Amino acid sequence: MAVFSDALNPNNQATPIIRRLPETLVNQIAAGEVVERPAAVVKELVENALDAGATTLTIRIAQGGLSLIEVADDGCGMSGAVLDSAGGVSPLMLALERHATSKLTDDNLSRIASHGFRGEALPAIAAVSRLSLLSRAASDAHGWLLQLEGGRWITPQPQPAVREVGTTVTVRDLFFATPARLKFQRSPAYEAEQVIDWVKRLALANPDVGLRLSIDDRWLLELPADQSPDQRVRALLGVAVADNLLPVALSHGDSRIIGWAGLPTFHRATASLQWLYVNGRVVKDRQLQGVLRAAYHDVMPPRRHAVVLLNLQLPLEAVDVNVHPAKTEVRFADADAARRLIIVGLRQAIAEGGQRAAATVASDIRATRVEWPQQGSGMVADSDVADSGSALGGGAGAGAGGDSRYDSRYALGLGRLQSGRFPVGSAGGAGSGRQGSLRLGQPLSEQWGEQRRAASPGAGQQEATGYPADQEPAPDHNIDCNTDHNTDYLLGHARAQLHNTYILAQTADGLVLIDQHAAHERLVYEQLRAQMQADGAAAAVTSQALLVPVIVDLPPAQLAAMLAAADSLIQFGLRVEAFGQGAVVVREIPSVLGAAEVAAVVADLAEELVAEGAALSLVERQHHRLATLACHHSVRAGRRLSLEEMNALLRQMEATPNSGQCNHGRPTHIKLTLAELERLFERA
């Protein structure tokens, strides 16, 4: 133990003496909390300029900000003249005293409406650099200059200087007074990247402010004032990012969330494009990043990160911004309400994105709006589903150019869960055959044959024959040479199947390639989830008893995990019991599964249970269970489909939320417009 005590008390003082630290050392300690790197200096100075009402900002840095940081603004400025109200000290000098600020009109810290309020930034920066402060207030005939070096005054009083109304802060040789901190700085290129990141985040939150950024005498950003938020996003992040964003807007009482959410398939390896704001203040909060993961948990691959630009607007008294000296973390009075607002807002935006998936070439893909049913609304009658033809079919149907709104109970298949069908409309028009719907638990070909045989034959209709799952249809049944089909559907009309895996569909303005397994996997997942959400938290996936129970052998660890989770698996329609040594017996399975799939499903679930342990939340656990069930029931790559089956799959995708990506976050389809095709072939 002496080793540790000697290390903590190297002078072996028996009775430590309490003393006041020198003011210079106090400021250096404060600088260590506020000024972590050059980007933190830029952040503090830009926020000061914004609080001063600046409409234009010019930022210059050199060598990553270590040798030079200069921020000039046209804000209200500060006077260098001595004011009696300031106790015989000029406002310019008072700004360099610790805990002196103009941003708190009273002593109430529960309603912070400005970026800064602590009064620490300028004195902390001055303590570790060579700082000059040049400012002019509108009431002065000229500007005033102050200079400090390592926290010590070079000019004891403000000196007259030439300056328009506004302020220029120049920081040179950052950390020269604290060499220990200087050696922990990264390369100038890395530090410059951090500066660019912070400047962009602040610029997005203030699109009405013009901003210029120069790095090593090269202008990297020149943003005009009075841009719209959309224009600012495109200017900062580029067209490739902007065209893969979905608008977010949701209000609840006095709280609101606005911004943009990236398409689930437009994900990144890092969270560098998760820009979060609370009342316009830039925050970097791990808890909020966890909320984003929860919002995207079933539409994005693991260990990938969404692109999110969000501003959470709350009553001032509902947010505590006095949590961290750098003011990058916040605390909410009602954290659960803030979390729900973010998740619901993002989920709504993703659902309204409909079938959109990120594309290599951006295109304007029309979105479909989802009207979510109220909790506890329960089932709808078959007659209600039958009456939905005007919403889902005909010339006014979704994807047909009319009103794209519809009741999501139909899209999710809540109307006919017992039969396992999604209601899907037709394209309308004389002689057009009604597109069928896929039924879970039955081969696609058989479903289509049943539906067409059951329909009343009309003029020009031809009865389709279903193909058993173990037989391949004739070539003319999965290649369509007729160009007269209606292509007004959002995903078009199927023309061919490529490599028994991809569906080629023609739309009114281009073509779509669909991954049949990924697409059907999402459809099955959404139906299973709809069953669980139909009647609230107590709902469960519809199950069916097996006439002959299935016995599955499992390794010891997986067997123990499966038996421990047996009660919770009932909610997913799976009932398992111990059976002798090293096995379980399966007595009930989800109604969407066939008996032949039971052993594979149980083995996969057991493996997941062992791998995840107790690390996952309840929502993530539910997603994993449903995703596993959906994957085993989905149409596999390599299975040949008839044109009728392909079109049935497309119509279901158009009526299902989140169908732009599978349960694992992979895109289900890619669209190319005619204009993009012409560019590829150099016809444009």
N, C-alpha and C positions, 0 to 999 in steps of 0.2 A: 504493500500500500504506500510505502514511502516514495516509491517511484512516481506515483500519481500526484501525491501531495507536493513533492518537490517541483514537479512540472507546473502545477497550478500556482505555486507560491515560491518563485525562484529566489526571492530575497529572504525567505524564512522569517518574515515579520510575525512576531507573536501577537501584536496588537496593531492591526492596520489603522492608519490615520486617515480620517475623512477630511477632505479638503475640496475647495472649489477649483474647478478646472479653469485654465486661462480661456478667455473669450475666443482666441484664435483656434485653440484645440476644440472647443465646443462647436465652432462653425465647421471645422474639418470633419468632426464626427457626424454632424448633420448632413454634410456633403456626401458622406458615405452612404446615407440612407436615401437621399434625394438624387444625387448625381452618380449613377452607377456606371454610365458610359456616355460618350458624346451624344448618342441619340436621346438620352434622358435630358440633357441640356437643351437640345433643340425642342423637345416636347414642352418643357417648362416655358421657354421663351416664346414659342408660338402660342401657347395657351394664354400667356400674359398679354400678347398682342390681340388675341381674339377678345379677351375680356375688356381690352381698352377700346373696342369698337372698330378695329381695323377692317378695311375693305380690300386692301392689297398688302401682300407680304412678299418680301424678297429674302431668301435664305441663301447664304454662301458658306461652304465648308471647304476645308483643305486637309489632306492626309487623314481622311475619315473623321474629321472634326477635332483631332488631337492638336493640330497646330492652329486652326482657325475655325471659329463658328461666328457668323454674323447674321442677325435677324433684324431687318428694318421694316417698320410698319407705318401706316398713316393714321394711327389711332389718336386718342385724345391727348397723349403726351403727358409729361410731368414738368412742373415748373421748378426752376432752380432758385427762385426767390424765396426768402425767408418769410414764413407765414406765422402770424401770432397764434392762429388756431392750431398749429402744429408744435407749439411749445418752443418757438424760436428756431426750429429746424425746417429746412426746405423740404417739400415733398420728394424731391429727387434724392436727397440724402436719407430721408426717412425710409425710402424703398429699399435701402441697403442695410437696414437694421432688422434683426431677427424678429419674427412674429409681428411685423408691421404690415398692414394690408389695407387696401381701399375696397375690398370685395365683401366685407361683412358690415352691413349697415347697422347691425345690432350684434349682440353677443350670442345669438341663437345659431347653434351648429346643426339644427334639425331641418333647416330649409336652405340648403346650399344651391344657389342658382348660377354660380360661376365656375369656371374651370379651376382657378386657384383660390385659396382662402387662408392658407397656413402662414404665408409671409416668410417662407423659408428658402425659396428657390434662389433669388438673387444673392443674398448673403452667403448661401452655401456654395454657389458657383464661384463667387468672388474669393472664397477662402481657398480654393484649389486652382486658381488660374490668374491670368492677368486680364482684368476686365475693365472695359471702358463703357460708360453709359452716356449717350448723347440723346437729349430729349428736348422737346419744345411743346408747351401748352398753347392753346389758342389765345390765351390772355397775355402771352409774352411777345415781345418784339423780336426776340432772337432765341436761339437754343442755348442749352447749358451742357457742359461736359464734366463728367466725374471719372476718375481713374483710380483703380485699386490693384494691388499686386499681392497675392497670397493673403488676402483679407486685410491688408494694411493700406491706408490712404496714401495715394501719390499726390492727389490734389485735395487738400483738406476742405476746400470749399468749391462749389460749382463754378466753372469758368465759362464766360460767354463764348458761344460758338455758332457757326452757321448751320441752320437746320430748318426744314419745313416742319409744320405741325406733325408730330409723331415721335417715334422713339427708335433708336438704333442701339442694339446691345452687341458689343464685340468681345468675344472670348478668345484669348490666345493662350497657347501652351497649357492646355488643360492637364491637370494633375501634376504640373511641375513642382507644386508645393507638397505633394504626397507621392513620392516615387514608388512606394509600395503598391499603391493602386494603379499607377501607370503601367507597371510591369504585368498586370493582369489583363490589360487591354489586348484585343485581338489585332489582326492585321488591319491596315487602313482600308483595304477593300471590304473586309467584313464589317467594320464599323460604319463605313459609308452605306452598305446595304441596310443596316439597322436604321440609319437616319432616313433613308428613302422610305422604308416601311412605315415609320412613324409619321412622316410628312404626308404620305398617301392616306393613312388612316384619318388624320386630322383634316385633310383636304376633302375627303368624302363627306365628313360630318358637317362641312361648311361650304356647300357648293356656291354660295353667293359671294365668297371671298376669292379674289384673284391671288394666285400664288405662283412664284417662280423659285426654282431650286437650282443652284449651281454647285457642282462638285469639281474641285480642282480646275476652276475656270471653264467648265463645260456646263452649259445649260441643259439639264436633264428633264426638267418639268417647267412648262409655261402654261398655266391654267388661267383662262380669263375669268373675270368676275361675272356673277349673275348667271351661272350655268344652271340648267335643271339637274336634278339628281341623276336622271338617266344619262345626260350628257357627261356628267362628272364621272360616272361609273365607266363609261366607254373611254373617256380620256385617260383614266387611271389604270384600268385593267385590260383595255383592248376589246375589240369586237368579238374575238373568240370566246372570251369569258362572258361578256355581256349577253351574247345570244344564247347562252346556256343557263340563264338565270330566270327564276320565276318570281313575280311580285308577291310580297307578303304584306298583308294589312288586316289587322284584327284588333277590335276594341272590346273592352269589358269594363264597364263603369268608367272610372277615371283613368284607367290604364290602357295602354295601346302599344302594339308592336308593329313596326313598319320596316320595310327594307326589301331584301332579295334573298332567295334561297336557291342554291344551285340544283340543277337536275340530279337525281340520285345517281345516274350513270356518269355524271361529270365530277368524279371524285379525285382526290389528290393523296399523295403519300404523306403529307404533313398538314398541320392545321394553320399554315401560314396565311391562307385566305379565309380565315374565320375572323371577321372584323366585327366586334361587338361593342355596342354603345349603350350607356344608360343615361337617359336625358341628355344625349349629345356628347357625353363624356366617354372617351376611349377607355375601355377596360380590358384587361387580360386576366380572366378569372377561370381557374380550372373547374370550379363547380358549374359555371355556365357552359363550358365546353362539354362537360358530362351531360348536360341537358340536351345539347345538340346531338350527341351520340344516341341518346334515348329517342329523339325525334326521328332519326334516320335508321334505327336499329334493324328494321326488317326490309329495307330497300337498298342497302349498301353493303359491300363486302366488308368483312372484319379487317380492322387495322387500316382502314382507309378513312379519309376525312372529307366532309362536305365543304363546299364553298358557300359561305353564309355571310351576309352583310346585314346586320340587324341593329335597329335602335329601339330599345325598350323605354317607353315613356311612362313614367310613374309620377304620382304626386311627390313633391319634394320631401315631405315628411315621411314618406314610405321607403326612402333610401338613405342609408348611412354611408357617406363617401369618406368619412374620417377614419378609415380602417387601416390604411397603409400610407406611409409618407409619400410614396410616389403616386398615390391616388389611382392606381390601376386595379384595385380590388374594391368591391362594394359589399354591403350587407343589406338584405331586404327585411323590412318589418314583417312581411308575409312571404317567406321564400317559396312555399308551396304554390301560392297564387301566381307568383312570377314564373315559376317553372311550368305550370299548366298553360299560362298564356303563351309562352314560347313554343311549347310542344304543339299545342292546338294550332297556333298560327302557322308553324312549319308544316304540320301534317295537312292542313287545309290547302296550303299552297301546292304541296306535292300532289294532292288529290286533284286539284284544279288543273294541274299540269297534264292530267289525263294520260294519254299514251305517248307523250313526248319522251324521247331518249336523246342523249347527247350524240351529236354527229361530228364527223371529221370536218365536214363543210356545213356551216350553220345554215339553217333554213327556217322559214316561217311555218311552223306546224300549229295548226289550230288546236287550242286546248278545249277540254270538255269540263264543265263545271259539275261538281258533285254536291248534291244537297243531302247532307248526312241525316239519317233518321234520328228522332229523339230516343234517348235511352228508355228501354222498356216498351217501345212501340210494338214489339212482338211481330207476329207473322201478318202477311196480307193475304187476302183470299185469292183463289185462282181467278175469280172474276175480275179482281182488281188488276191482276197481271194481264189478263186478256185485254182489258181496256187500255193498257199502256201502249198500244200500237201506235197511237199518234205521237207519243213521246219518243219511242225508240225506232219506229219504222216510218214508212212513207216519206214524202218529200220534206217533212219537217223534222225528221229523225236526227239523232245525234250523228254527225258526220255527213249529213245530207244537205247541209247548207242552211237549215232552219234553226229554230230555237234549240240550243244544245243542252238545256237544263233538263234534268230528269230526276226521278226519285231513286236514290241509291239503293233502296230496298230491292228494286228490280235489278239494278246493276249487280248487286251482291248476291242475287238469287234467293233472297229471303222469302219471296213469294212461293217458291216451290222447293223448299229444302228437302221435303220428304221424297220427292221424285229426283232431286239432285240436278235440276236444270236451271240454266240461266235463261230468262226470256230475252229474245233477240228479235228485232224488227226486220222488215224487208226494205228493199230500195223503193218499192212502190212502182206504180205504172202498170199498164195493161200487159198481161202475159208474163210478168216477172215472178219467178218462183220465190217463195219465202225462204230466207236463209234459216237453216235449222240451228239448234243449240246443242252443245255437247252435254252429255249426261255422264256423271261420274259413276264409276263402278261398272261400266259397260263399254265394250269396244266402240270406238268412234264410228267405224263403218256401219255397225249394227244400228247405232242410234240414228244415223242419217237415213238409213234405209227405212226404219220404222216411221220416222217423221214424214218422209216423202210419200210412203205408202198410205199413211193415215190421212194425209191432206186430200181435200177434194180436188181432183184434177181439173185444171182450167185450160183455156185455149193455149196451145203451144207448149203445155207442160209435158215433160217426159219423166216417167217414174224412174227413180234411181235404184240401183240394186246395191245392197250392202255387201261388203266383202269381209269374210271372217278374218280375225286378227292374224292367223298364221298363213294367209294367202296374200300374194301381192296382186294388186289390181292390174288390169291390162294397161299398157302404156298410154292409150288414149284417154284413160280416166285420171291421169295426173299431169297431163299436159293439155292446155286449152289453147286452141288455135283461133277461137272465135273472138273477135275484137268488139262485139256489140254489147258486151256486158256493161252494166251500170258501174262506173268507177267513181261515183260521188262519195262512196264510203271514205271515212278518214284513212283507213288502211287499205282501201282499194279492193280489187277483185283478184283472187288467186289465179295465176296463169300456169305455174309449174312448180314442181318440187325438185330441188337441187340436192344431189347426193343423199337423198332420203333423210335430210336433216333440215334443210332450209326451204322456206316457202317464198316464192317469187310472186309478188302481187303488183298489179298496175293500178295507179291512182290517176286522178284527173290531171295531175301536174307532174307526174314522175313515176317512180317505182319504190317498192318497199321490200326489203329482205327480212324475213322473220325466222328466228330460231324456234322451231316448233316445241322443243322440250322446255326451254326457258319460259316461253309464253304460256304453255299449258300449266307449268309448275306454279306460276303466279295466279292463274285462274283457280286452281285447286286450293291454293293457300288462302285466297280471299274468301272462298266459300266456307272453308273450315273456320276461319276467323269470324265470319258472319254468324255461323252457328253458335259460337261461343259468346258472341256479343248480343245475340238476339234478345235475350231476357236478362241482361245484366251479368254481374260477376258470377252468379250461381249457374249460369248456362254451361252446357257441355256439348262436345261434338257428338252427333248422333251415332249410336253404336248398334251393332247387331250381334246376336249370340251365334256362336259357331256350333253347328250340329255335331261336328267331330272336333274337339279341342286339339290345339296344336301344341306339341311339346318342343321346346327350344333349349338345347344345351348351351351353357354359358360358362366362361372361365370364372373362377372364384370371385375376383374383384368386381366383375361386371354383374355377376349374379347377386352379390350383396347390394350393389347400387340399385339394381332393378327392383329388388324386393323392398328396399327402403323407400323407393319412390312409387310403389304400387298404388297407394291411395291417391296420390296426385295425378297419376296417369289415367285414372277413371274419367277425369274431366276431359281427356282427349279421346275418349271412346275406347280405351284399351284397358282390359281387365286381365291381370296376370296373378298367378298364385305359385307358391313354391311347389315343386314336384320332385320328390326324392332328393338325391344328392347331385348337385351341379346342374339343375335344370329348372325351368319354369313351365307352367302350362298356361296357355292363352285361351280364355273362355269367351271374351268379347273383343271385337275389333271395330274400328271406325267403319261406318257403312260405305265409305268411299273405297275401301280396300277390298281386294280379292283375297281369298284364303291362301292362294299361292304366294302372296307377298308377306305373309305374317312373319315368317322366320327372319327374313332380311330386315324388316322394319324393327323388330325387337332387338336384333343384334346391333343395328346401328344406334338405336336409342340407348342401349346398355353401354356402348362405347362412349357416347356423348356424356352420359351421366358420370362415368368415371373421369373423363377428361375435364369437365367443367367444375366438378366439386361444388363448393359453396360460393364460388366467386361471382356467379351471375345473379342478376336481379330477377324478380318474378316475371317481369315483362320479357326479359331476354330468354328466360327459360321457356316461356310459352311460345315465343317466336321459334326457338330451336325445335321444340316438339312438333309444332305445326309444319315447319319447313321440312322436317324429315318425312312426315306423313305425306306432304304434298309431292316431294321429290319422288317417292316410291310409286305414286299413282300417275305421274305425268307421262305423256307420250314421249317415248324415248327417241333419241337420235338414231337413225337407221331404220325407222319404221316408215313404210310407204303409206301415204295418205291419198285418198281420192280428192278430186277438186271440191266435192261437196264437204268433205271433212275439213279441208283447208279453209274454205269460206266460213264454215261454222266456227272454226277457231278464231278467225279474224273478227267475226261479229261479236263474239264473246269478249275479245280483247277491247273492242270499242266500248263495251258496256261495263267494263271492270276498272275500278280505280287502281292506280299504281302499275298498270300493265306495261309500262315502258321499261320495266326492269323485273328480273326474277327475284326470288326470295333471297338470293345471295348477292344481289346488286348488279348482276351482269345485265347488259341491255338485251331486251327481247327482240328488238328490230332496229333497222337502220333505213333511213329514208334518203333518197336522192331525187331532187327535182329535175325537171327537164333542163333548166338553165345550168345546173351543175353538171349534168351529163354532157351538155353541149360544150361546156368548158373543158371537160376531160378529153373530149374528142376534137378540141380546137375548132369547133363550129361557131363559137360565139366571137 
